[in-house]
Amino acid sequence: MDKTNLLVTIAEITMLISLFLSLFLLTVKTQHKLSNRLFAFFLILTAIDIGGNLDNLFEPGLNARIFISSIFFLQLPTFYLYVLSVCYADFKLKPKHLIHGVPFLIANLILIPRFYTVDLASKISFLEKSSTRLEIQFNHILIHIQIVVYIIAAFMILRRAKKIYLENYAGANIESLHWLFQFTSALSAFYFIALLKNIFKFTDYPYISEWLKAGLFIFELIIIFWYLYKALNNPSLFRNIDSKLKLVKNIISEDKNTGPLAVNEKEYKEELSKLKKYMEEDKPFLNPSLTIQDVSREIKIPVRDLSVLINHKLDQHFYDFVNTYRITCAMDILKDVTKSKVTVLEILYEVGFNSKSSFNTAFKKHTGQTPTAYRKLL
């Protein structure tokens, strides 16, 4: 099998997997329909883009070919909206989000006078000199600006969502954010390689561009298989948070502007005592889905004050604060000789964790050792 046939085969497999996964996401019964639909649309756009990049896969007309190539302008905006929908439970598509389609419209509108509306001979002449056409040059610059802007924006959303999660939740959502960060990083690497491909395309080394193009097809296939594996093996992974929650630093900043902090030193000591008593006696940390709202409701301290108390006064994220109690409880079980037969997996579920990786990370952070190593030293 020569290089061309190999590329076509890889492209066909990638397209089929993309379309299969998009169909699965559109039909599977889940409460996260918007996230699934957005990622399905991203996969469909990806499949179209792959098809448009292989001349011998199908032969559309020139207008259709150029229009298909502009589909790329919709991919990253769709992925960005997907990240928002995964991070925030209350995210909804609104008319204002149509602004993300503006680059796609601009890319096509500027081609109307000298390409879309002219005769076939003029179209061919335009494409033969595409590297010198202002419209093509503008679109290339616009694509690369869009890649940088949306990748940075996605990472900023994930960074903020992670901070909000750590300050308000103590469940497994952090695993979802970690994975989404990894997936975004993989896409960033993909688009960086695509950028290099485009640069070499207009140099004295076009063959490097062709090899990078082949590598991109393989990389794309790996990324899609990775997502499919993760989605099917962890159907409960993708959970989201409330976007109305504020970061503690913003709460404190607002308090400084409006008056004294909501919690003074005397109230701080009283509420801290109440909080610790509740954690030690009622053991709410055993609930793997515990949130700061749950604790607030039980001990009658407003969420805003409780958040400042834990995240600012104790200098701990709520996530770490709760995990400290879970790890202490796990250590007690590991020390208990009567429970030597209890496995580490059983212990992590018993103390409120629902992920082995998050338990091991938290345990090592607290003790400097893995749970297995800790047990062996006793």
Summary of the structure (lengths in Angstrom):
residues: 378
radius of gyration: 26.2
end to end distance: 60.0
largest distance: 86.2
contacts: 1105
relative contact order: 0.08
helix: 77%
strand: 1%
